[in-house]
């Protein structure tokens, strides 16, 4: 017969090889996902540190403006009371 018929043992051997191949692919995929997540978290942390620094700078600037506004309000009140 020109066409070969696959035996059950042949199919089982192929299945074992396919399972091993799929497991190896899954491991590689999980490693790449983990690496991507780690890189994203590192970059996000860098961005967050810069954003926090800018926020602190703005808070200091706003506090200074609030002090100046309070001083001006006091001066205006003094002028109005004259």
Secondary structure by P-SEA (a helix, b strand, c coil): ccbbbbcaaaaaaaaaaaaaaaaaaaaaaaaaaaaaaaaaaaaaaaaaaaaaaaaaaaaaaaaaaaaaaaaaaaaaaaaaac
